[in-house]
Amino acid sequence: MIAAAIVTMSVSAFGQTGPSPLSTITPSAAHGLAAQPGDTLRRLSIDDAVKLGLEQNLGIQIQRFDPQIQDTGIAQARSFWAPQFSTTITKNSNQQPVVNIFSGTQPSVSTGQFFSGVTLAETLPWGANYTANWNNSRFTTTDPTNTFNPRLQSNLSLNFTQPLLRNRSIDQIRQQVASSRKFRDLSDIQLDSVIIQTTRAVRNAYWDLSTAINNLKAQQESLALAQRSLSDNRKRVEIGTLAPIDIVQAQAEVASNEERVIVAEAAIKRSQDNLRALILDPAATDFWSTAFEPSDAAPFQEQAIDIDAAVRNALDKRGDLRAAKNSIDRSDLNIRFLRNQILPDVNAQVNYGAVGIGGVQLPGRNPFTGEFTGAITTPIERGYGSALSDVFRSSYPQWTFGVQIGYPLGASTAHANLERARLEYQQAQTQLKDMQLQIATQVRESGRNVQTNQKRVQSARASRELQEKKLEAEEKKQAAGMSTSFFVFQAQRDLAQARTAEIQAISDYNKSLVDFEAVQLAPITGNAGFVTVAGQGSR
């Protein structure tokens, strides 16, 4: 499963052999993680954050319902193959005036009937259908012309229809069942994409928090440098080796650095909220009071990127590409169904019927003279069992074989629907090619981001080391009276900017690695590892 592979991704794959000079959280920076009274500080590794996200993220929980919903869709489509059973029970009583000369001299004729019947009907998975009816009735009358009174009757009829052309290989039910299964597959694809996208968001949010903490450390170090310079300037003013105006300049530099520390602390809180929303259950009582302390430092280890292999992997596994192919499969299924619907409607039909009769068989008599006219002179009783025996022994069978043929004259809706489906299928095939091109472009761009950010980290690290040496040199020159506070403060600002640039470059590098892995499996919105320049935002 893609989710399992994501959970087991080891941080050591992106590890480094030695600690970064900015990877350790200072006590003051760690204190900024739980600045609010009552907050709980929780150490968290990046793998633990991913596991929590997979378990508690609301977006994943929502998407996990969709496969279950699609399972009900399959069951609903298959339910059209389920047998349909129905039963009927009626009782009828009727009295009419005599209008027939054969009804004798009585003033009216009374009839009564009790009827019960069961019906079983089913559409079979290969397109055939059958209907079975079993009816039973008891009939009484005062009409002397009836041979049986009461009359017990049982009827069995079986009807079977098999399509020979239209609806033979596929019909609407089979089309719906197959389409429902494709939607079920699509829900799995979408769930995998949501898991990958959420995992990516969690990892990037984790690195954002780590970056914000390291940035706070850098700003605090810059503030400490400015405060030390202010203290040194005050001593120099006291002994007369420095003008009082330099104290004002140092105070301004301290105030500027204090502002940067406040902004950095706010960025930590914002990053805490972003990570909290991705991995914690909002219903938990400590949801807003839990603060995280990343236990994994933002690593930097140079990695070789095989962009061509990544493109091939994306074209094979990308979720949106699999979803597009799923849509094409459904379109192909629709074309197959519509192509079948333009065939002539030819159905083979077989009908079978059996009847049984019982009751009291009366002797025949002349309604005018009352004399017996038939061979039966005494009533004969035949029970309900005799009627059933007639039915199931097929004493009075009825068979019908036939072929029903229907074909529309002129253009039909089925032809128009088929032509439309074919055009849409061709359009989808072209869109698939365009999507493959876009995916390849995205993967290549993401791979280049990794390579670019890798070089940026190297450059930013070298720049930071040089700025540290430059500041050290300016401080020594100032102590020797060969430089002014202005140049020292400028060197401090350059060092702070270099540290921030290095932190941002390492963050971008790690996030670009996350994006490079994710973009091969699912579409991603935005590019968290895109090249950024400190103080200028993204470009």
Phi and psi in degrees as a GROMACS rama.xvg file:
@    title "Ramachandran Plot"
@    xaxis  label "Phi"
@    yaxis  label "Psi"
@TYPE xy
-63.6241  -38.0439  ILE-2
-62.2465  -42.0667  ALA-3
-64.5715  -38.9027  ALA-4
-64.3337  -35.6285  ALA-5
-68.3414  -42.2987  ILE-6
-63.0205  -37.3532  VAL-7
-86.6028  1.60859  THR-8
-63.3827  122.604  MET-9
-88.4023  140.338  SER-10
-66.5588  -26.878  VAL-11
-61.5296  -20.7799  SER-12
-62.8345  -27.0004  ALA-13
-112.98  22.3269  PHE-14
-76.8335  178.365  GLY-15
-133.78  158.436  GLN-16
-77.7873  -25.2472  THR-17
-138.83  157.539  GLY-18
-72.0025  145.184  PRO-19
-75.6461  147.251  SER-20
-64.1064  -13.9497  PRO-21
-114.54  16.6359  LEU-22
-91.6719  -9.52225  SER-23
-96.7198  133.991  THR-24
-84.3134  123.905  ILE-25
-73.6879  158.918  THR-26
-56.7891  -38.6351  PRO-27
-68.96  -35.1602  SER-28
-68.8119  -41.8946  ALA-29
-62.7459  -35.8777  ALA-30
-62.9667  -30.84  HIS-31
-68.0791  -16.3119  GLY-32
-69.7583  -33.8709  LEU-33
-124.619  58.2913  ALA-34
-72.8326  -26.3961  ALA-35
-81.0383  139.902  GLN-36
-60.4021  135.113  PRO-37
88.5651  -4.90082  GLY-38
-70.9135  147.034  ASP-39
-105.912  124.371  THR-40
-90.0687  125.3  LEU-41
-123.808  120.224  ARG-42
-73.1219  138.12  ARG-43
-145.711  128.092  LEU-44
-88.3825  165.012  SER-45
-68.6224  -34.2088  ILE-46
-67.6573  -38.981  ASP-47
-64.1394  -37.1063  ASP-48
-63.8705  -41.2328  ALA-49
-64.427  -43.128  VAL-50
-61.5681  -43.9013  LYS-51
-61.9979  -40.1699  LEU-52
-62.8935  -42.732  GLY-53
-65.6923  -28.5648  LEU-54
-86.0512  -36.6475  GLU-55
-120.87  -6.32733  GLN-56
-64.6447  130.55  ASN-57
-67.0933  -35.5246  LEU-58
-61.9956  -41.217  GLY-59
-68.4064  -41.3628  ILE-60
-61.1019  -39.3918  GLN-61
-64.0335  -45.8306  ILE-62
-68.336  -26.9161  GLN-63
-67.26  -19.0388  ARG-64
-73.2887  -26.1574  PHE-65
-63.8406  -43.9055  ASP-66
-59.0716  -36.8094  PRO-67
-66.61  -38.7529  GLN-68
-63.915  -41.2055  ILE-69
-67.6187  -29.726  GLN-70
-61.6675  -38.1276  ASP-71
-67.5847  -30.8779  THR-72
-65.383  -40.4053  GLY-73
-63.6781  -44.7634  ILE-74
-62.1839  -37.4465  ALA-75
-65.836  -41.9703  GLN-76
-65.7622  -40.2912  ALA-77
-71.0243  -19.8471  ARG-78
-64.9536  -19.2585  SER-79
-70.0413  -13.3714  PHE-80
-90.2398  -6.71926  TRP-81
-71.5171  141.438  ALA-82
-62.61  143.403  PRO-83
-109.427  121.048  GLN-84
-113.745  134.205  PHE-85
-141.577  154.344  SER-86
-139.05  150.546  THR-87
-135.428  134.497  THR-88
-133.849  123.439  ILE-89
-137.553  154.236  THR-90
-133.422  130.881  LYS-91
-129.89  138.421  ASN-92
-133.037  136.052  SER-93
-147.161  139.445  ASN-94
-134.643  124.554  GLN-95
-131.376  153.361  GLN-96
-69.521  155.867  PRO-97
-74.355  122.995  VAL-98
-127.068  3.28078  VAL-99
-119.414  131.62  ASN-100
-67.9512  -17.4507  ILE-101
-85.3635  -1.6613  PHE-102
-89.0538  3.4933  SER-103
84.496  -163.624  GLY-104
-95.288  0.419559  THR-105
-65.9721  149.006  GLN-106
-73.1832  -23.8484  PRO-107
-152.352  162.63  SER-108
-119.097  127.085  VAL-109
-107.856  137.291  SER-110
-132.511  151.021  THR-111
-145.385  144.916  GLY-112
-145.849  135.125  GLN-113
-114.976  125.545  PHE-114
-127.456  137.353  PHE-115
-138.891  140.649  SER-116
-152.039  149.235  GLY-117
-126.778  146.574  VAL-118
-133.094  134.765  THR-119
-125.396  123.402  LEU-120
-132.41  144.359  ALA-121
-155.32  139.222  GLU-122
-97.9089  125.457  THR-123
-89.075  155.112  LEU-124
-61.3874  -17.7794  PRO-125
-98.1411  13.7927  TRP-126
101.244  -18.2454  GLY-127
-74.2864  164.465  ALA-128
-147.224  153.416  ASN-129
-139.13  158.018  TYR-130
-137.77  129.008  THR-131
-120.693  127.791  ALA-132
-123.502  134.09  ASN-133
-130.603  113.505  TRP-134
-118.413  142.842  ASN-135
-135.038  141.801  ASN-136
-148.529  154.1  SER-137
-126.418  122.463  ARG-138
-122.239  130.56  PHE-139
-126.373  149.601  THR-140
-158.174  158.773  THR-141
-100.069  5.77392  THR-142
-75.089  119.481  ASP-143
-71.471  -10.3324  PRO-144
-79.7928  -11.5409  THR-145
-77.0842  137.293  ASN-146
-75.9698  -35.8006  THR-147
-114.439  133.957  PHE-148
-158.076  108.481  ASN-149
-72.5595  160.37  PRO-150
-115.687  124.203  ARG-151
-102.881  129.466  LEU-152
-136.633  139.158  GLN-153
-130.121  134.685  SER-154
-130.708  138.016  ASN-155
-126.492  128.718  LEU-156
-135.773  135.847  SER-157
-124.698  129.053  LEU-158
-124.79  127.251  ASN-159
-130.216  130.437  PHE-160
-127.574  129.604  THR-161
-124.521  115.762  GLN-162
-65.2261  139.264  PRO-163
-105.26  -25.4478  LEU-164
-126.745  -81.6445  LEU-165
-64.4684  134.779  ARG-166
68.9374  14.1113  ASN-167
-80.992  -53.7842  ARG-168
-86.1852  -27.9886  SER-169
-155.983  141.777  ILE-170
-134.441  -174.819  ASP-171
-63.6117  -37.5485  GLN-172
-65.7784  -48.7838  ILE-173
-63.5025  -35.0874  ARG-174
-64.5432  -40.8059  GLN-175
-68.7017  -39.9287  GLN-176
-63.4637  -47.7912  VAL-177
-63.8047  -39.4565  ALA-178
-65.9546  -38.4347  SER-179
-63.6513  -37.7082  SER-180
-66.4018  -37.037  ARG-181
-65.1449  -39.5552  LYS-182
-64.9575  -33.9426  PHE-183
-64.5377  -43.1325  ARG-184
-62.2531  -39.0094  ASP-185
-63.3521  -37.9345  LEU-186
-64.0839  -35.6241  SER-187
-65.6719  -41.5895  ASP-188
-61.3402  -44.3299  ILE-189
-66.3709  -37.0924  GLN-190
-64.08  -43.7863  LEU-191
-59.937  -41.271  ASP-192
-64.3513  -41.5983  SER-193
-64.6199  -39.7325  VAL-194
-62.7099  -44.6316  ILE-195
-65.4776  -44.9188  ILE-196
-64.4799  -39.2267  GLN-197
-67.5167  -42.2384  THR-198
-60.2859  -42.5958  THR-199
-60.8959  -45.022  ARG-200
-62.9888  -39.5763  ALA-201
-64.9048  -46.9016  VAL-202
-62.0695  -43.8465  ARG-203
-67.5077  -37.2671  ASN-204
-65.0694  -36.6112  ALA-205
-62.9636  -46.1736  TYR-206
-68.3681  -32.1054  TRP-207
-61.7082  -42.8025  ASP-208
-65.5747  -44.1185  LEU-209
-61.1435  -40.0048  SER-210
-65.5441  -42.1701  THR-211
-62.9435  -38.7925  ALA-212
-66.725  -45.0341  ILE-213
-64.3152  -35.4818  ASN-214
-66.651  -37.9904  ASN-215
-62.2593  -40.2115  LEU-216
-60.5022  -45.3721  LYS-217
-62.6136  -41.429  ALA-218
-68.1877  -35.5885  GLN-219
-67.0991  -37.9786  GLN-220
-65.2415  -39.2317  GLU-221
-65.2728  -39.1189  SER-222
-63.693  -40.9478  LEU-223
-63.1238  -39.4916  ALA-224
-63.4127  -43.5093  LEU-225
-64.999  -39.1782  ALA-226
-67.0466  -37.6528  GLN-227
-65.1784  -40.4396  ARG-228
-63.674  -39.232  SER-229
-62.5233  -43.0924  LEU-230
-64.1865  -42.4337  SER-231
-64.716  -40.7371  ASP-232
-63.7117  -37.5923  ASN-233
-63.2288  -40.2494  ARG-234
-65.9988  -39.5631  LYS-235
-67.962  -36.2049  ARG-236
-65.1854  -39.38  VAL-237
-63.317  -35.8078  GLU-238
-92.0747  -1.3967  ILE-239
86.9442  13.4628  GLY-240
-95.6851  0.941454  THR-241
-145.389  144.74  LEU-242
-75.6407  146.853  ALA-243
-59.5597  -24.6794  PRO-244
-62.2425  -25.5477  ILE-245
-68.8497  -24.5818  ASP-246
-68.4292  -40.4557  ILE-247
-62.7134  -42.3109  VAL-248
-62.5648  -40.5312  GLN-249
-66.8904  -39.1434  ALA-250
-63.7533  -39.9042  GLN-251
-63.508  -39.0743  ALA-252
-66.1554  -38.6632  GLU-253
-63.3971  -44.85  VAL-254
-61.9217  -40.1298  ALA-255
-63.8469  -39.9705  SER-256
-71.3477  -32.968  ASN-257
-63.1184  -38.0289  GLU-258
-62.3861  -42.2098  GLU-259
-64.394  -35.2997  ARG-260
-65.1958  -41.9305  VAL-261
-62.59  -43.2549  ILE-262
-63.7866  -40.127  VAL-263
-65.1097  -39.0163  ALA-264
-64.2649  -39.2074  GLU-265
-64.5786  -36.8635  ALA-266
-64.5998  -35.546  ALA-267
-63.5398  -45.41  ILE-268
-62.6487  -39.4904  LYS-269
-65.2514  -42.0131  ARG-270
-65.9502  -36.0964  SER-271
-60.7942  -44.1071  GLN-272
-63.3996  -42.1173  ASP-273
-62.2156  -45.6724  ASN-274
-68.4859  -39.2787  LEU-275
-60.3562  -42.6962  ARG-276
-67.1118  -23.8081  ALA-277
-86.593  -28.2874  LEU-278
-122.248  -9.65404  ILE-279
-109.817  156.065  LEU-280
-81.8096  119.466  ASP-281
-60.7798  -20.101  PRO-282
-79.0147  -10.8505  ALA-283
-68.4528  142.575  ALA-284
-67.5938  -27.3558  THR-285
-99.9028  22.9905  ASP-286
-59.0732  -50.2568  PHE-287
-85.4012  -12.2544  TRP-288
-99.8181  1.12629  SER-289
-93.3056  124.122  THR-290
-114.733  147.607  ALA-291
-108.51  141.857  PHE-292
-117.51  105.216  GLU-293
-60.3153  127.799  PRO-294
-91.2348  -13.3395  SER-295
-102.029  123.449  ASP-296
-76.6232  150.318  ALA-297
-63.9464  111.906  ALA-298
-86.2443  163.072  PRO-299
-141.833  113.336  PHE-300
-140.598  125.128  GLN-301
-63.6882  134.019  GLU-302
-129.57  142.082  GLN-303
-83.4859  129.601  ALA-304
-107.653  121.328  ILE-305
-96.9387  93.6162  ASP-306
-68.096  -40.3579  ILE-307
-63.3612  -41.888  ASP-308
-65.0245  -37.1091  ALA-309
-65.5237  -38.6758  ALA-310
-63.365  -44.4424  VAL-311
-62.3104  -39.9681  ARG-312
-64.6704  -41.0142  ASN-313
-65.9711  -41.2796  ALA-314
-67.114  -17.9524  LEU-315
-95.0638  -30.0818  ASP-316
-122.488  -8.72542  LYS-317
-57.6689  132.904  ARG-318
-62.8711  -43.3075  GLY-319
-67.8968  -31.2707  ASP-320
-69.9146  -41.0411  LEU-321
-64.0905  -37.1613  ARG-322
-66.4708  -38.2735  ALA-323
-66.162  -40.0899  ALA-324
-65.6908  -35.6255  LYS-325
-62.4128  -40.7718  ASN-326
-64.9793  -38.6566  SER-327
-65.5952  -38.9699  ILE-328
-61.3221  -39.7172  ASP-329
-67.5294  -37.1674  ARG-330
-65.4134  -40.4691  SER-331
-62.3301  -37.8057  ASP-332
-64.712  -40.9204  LEU-333
-64.4007  -40.2814  ASN-334
-62.5876  -42.7231  ILE-335
-59.7516  -41.8223  ARG-336
-67.6401  -45.7847  PHE-337
-67.8964  -33.9318  LEU-338
-64.0061  -36.0709  ARG-339
-70.0518  -30.3449  ASN-340
-73.7361  -14.7885  GLN-341
-87.7566  -3.71822  ILE-342
-73.5624  157.898  LEU-343
-60.6604  147.398  PRO-344
-88.7503  94.5734  ASP-345
-115.237  120.306  VAL-346
-127.491  131.673  ASN-347
-90.2497  133.397  ALA-348
-126.388  137.615  GLN-349
-130.492  126.133  VAL-350
-123.928  135.814  ASN-351
-131.49  138.824  TYR-352
-138.848  147.61  GLY-353
-141.419  143.116  ALA-354
-133.048  145.981  VAL-355
-137.217  148.495  GLY-356
-136.199  147.393  ILE-357
-153.263  -169.078  GLY-358
115.8  -151.187  GLY-359
-108.275  112.674  VAL-360
-87.0845  119.149  GLN-361
-91.2064  151.61  LEU-362
-70.3456  143.214  PRO-363
-72.1717  140.478  GLY-364
-143.865  155.699  ARG-365
-77.2742  120.79  ASN-366
-65.0384  -17.3527  PRO-367
-91.9912  -41.2633  PHE-368
-98.7532  -21.1301  THR-369
80.6741  2.96153  GLY-370
-81.6374  147.593  GLU-371
-70.5724  132.256  PHE-372
-116.577  -15.6164  THR-373
-98.6563  -179.161  GLY-374
-75.7253  -25.2042  ALA-375
-88.2386  123.252  ILE-376
-109.915  -13.6302  THR-377
-129.642  147.27  THR-378
-60.4569  143.274  PRO-379
-119.084  127.664  ILE-380
-98.1707  128.276  GLU-381
-123.74  118.001  ARG-382
-74.8064  178.98  GLY-383
-64.7272  -31.1201  TYR-384
-62.1851  -34.9349  GLY-385
-67.0375  -38.5352  SER-386
-64.4331  -41.7554  ALA-387
-65.3863  -36.923  LEU-388
-61.5134  -40.7573  SER-389
-60.5308  -39.4089  ASP-390
-68.7503  -53.0218  VAL-391
-81.1356  -15.2358  PHE-392
-89.9872  -1.24112  ARG-393
55.2213  51.699  SER-394
-69.1226  -32.0145  SER-395
-130.388  73.5252  TYR-396
-76.5533  153.115  PRO-397
-135.506  123.219  GLN-398
-122.259  141.76  TRP-399
-139.814  126.991  THR-400
-120.206  138.198  PHE-401
-163.399  166.516  GLY-402
-128.021  128.917  VAL-403
-108.915  129.346  GLN-404
-124.934  131.251  ILE-405
-139.362  139.275  GLY-406
-152.137  128.083  TYR-407
-71.7171  145.565  PRO-408
-95.1599  128.353  LEU-409
85.4306  -170.87  GLY-410
-66.0471  142.023  ALA-411
-122.533  164.39  SER-412
-62.369  -34.0954  THR-413
-61.1871  -40.1704  ALA-414
-64.1459  -43.2539  HIS-415
-64.9007  -41.8428  ALA-416
-64.1304  -39.1217  ASN-417
-65.1923  -44.1544  LEU-418
-63.8204  -40.5799  GLU-419
-63.3627  -43.8227  ARG-420
-63.2589  -38.4114  ALA-421
-64.7398  -42.1722  ARG-422
-65.2985  -41.7309  LEU-423
-65.2711  -34.2269  GLU-424
-64.986  -44.2702  TYR-425
-63.9092  -38.2059  GLN-426
-63.6521  -42.0186  GLN-427
-64.6309  -36.2716  ALA-428
-63.6269  -41.4999  GLN-429
-67.0127  -40.0237  THR-430
-63.1295  -34.5157  GLN-431
-63.6196  -42.6866  LEU-432
-62.7497  -41.0188  LYS-433
-64.493  -39.4483  ASP-434
-64.3643  -40.4625  MET-435
-61.0939  -40.2642  GLN-436
-64.5232  -43.8326  LEU-437
-63.5418  -40.9688  GLN-438
-63.6941  -45.2334  ILE-439
-59.6216  -40.3307  ALA-440
-64.6728  -43.2442  THR-441
-62.961  -43.4616  GLN-442
-65.3395  -42.6725  VAL-443
-63.1706  -41.2457  ARG-444
-64.325  -41.2444  GLU-445
-65.6239  -39.5994  SER-446
-64.2435  -40.0119  GLY-447
-65.2144  -33.8706  ARG-448
-61.1182  -40.7457  ASN-449
-61.1823  -47.6564  VAL-450
-63.8681  -41.0029  GLN-451
-65.5367  -45.747  THR-452
-66.4482  -31.3806  ASN-453
-62.4767  -43.6875  GLN-454
-68.2243  -35.4214  LYS-455
-62.6773  -40.838  ARG-456
-61.6082  -44.1849  VAL-457
-61.1581  -43.8347  GLN-458
-67.6989  -44.2207  SER-459
-65.3204  -36.396  ALA-460
-66.0668  -43.0151  ARG-461
-63.8195  -39.3276  ALA-462
-64.6775  -41.5884  SER-463
-64.067  -41.3775  ARG-464
-63.9045  -39.664  GLU-465
-67.8869  -38.1931  LEU-466
-66.2576  -34.2145  GLN-467
-63.7306  -43.2764  GLU-468
-66.0824  -36.9713  LYS-469
-64.5604  -42.2973  LYS-470
-65.1239  -41.6424  LEU-471
-60.868  -40.1423  GLU-472
-66.847  -41.8263  ALA-473
-65.5114  -36.757  GLU-474
-66.0136  -39.586  GLU-475
-67.0688  -39.0771  LYS-476
-66.2836  -38.5052  LYS-477
-64.6735  -41.0904  GLN-478
-63.0273  -30.8842  ALA-479
-88.2654  0.86949  ALA-480
79.3736  16.4256  GLY-481
-102.575  1.12602  MET-482
-144.902  167.355  SER-483
-112.707  169.452  THR-484
-62.7626  -30.6567  SER-485
-57.9655  -46.627  PHE-486
-70.5061  -31.8702  PHE-487
-66.2049  -45.9229  VAL-488
-64.4966  -36.9612  PHE-489
-63.7141  -40.7891  GLN-490
-65.4186  -37.6884  ALA-491
-64.122  -42.0985  GLN-492
-65.5024  -40.4813  ARG-493
-63.3319  -39.1875  ASP-494
-66.4448  -41.9607  LEU-495
-61.852  -41.6578  ALA-496
-66.2336  -38.1462  GLN-497
-66.3905  -40.4149  ALA-498
-63.6328  -43.7316  ARG-499
-62.8038  -40.5703  THR-500
-64.4318  -38.6599  ALA-501
-67.3957  -43.9066  GLU-502
-59.9334  -44.6388  ILE-503
-66.6758  -37.5885  GLN-504
-65.9843  -42.7407  ALA-505
-63.5802  -41.7579  ILE-506
-61.7663  -46.6536  SER-507
-62.0525  -37.514  ASP-508
-63.6496  -46.8755  TYR-509
-67.2038  -38.293  ASN-510
-70.9293  -31.6825  LYS-511
-69.7128  -32.2098  SER-512
-64.724  -41.999  LEU-513
-61.2942  -45.3039  VAL-514
-65.101  -38.3229  ASP-515
-63.7318  -37.4189  PHE-516
-71.363  -42.5196  GLU-517
-70.86  -37.655  ALA-518
-67.9139  -16.9369  VAL-519
-80.2711  -13.6969  GLN-520
-117.58  -26.479  LEU-521
-154.317  154.301  ALA-522
-67.2928  141.862  PRO-523
-123.408  143.732  ILE-524
-96.9559  127.806  THR-525
74.6741  175.725  GLY-526
-137.362  96.0035  ASN-527
-64.9902  -23.2409  ALA-528
-99.7296  20.5182  GLY-529
-70.2786  156.112  PHE-530
-63.5357  126.041  VAL-531
-126.58  152.002  THR-532
-121.113  130.759  VAL-533
-54.9141  129.372  ALA-534
83.5963  -6.71602  GLY-535
-121.597  -7.58327  GLN-536
75.9709  -158.717  GLY-537
-88.6308  154.584  SER-538
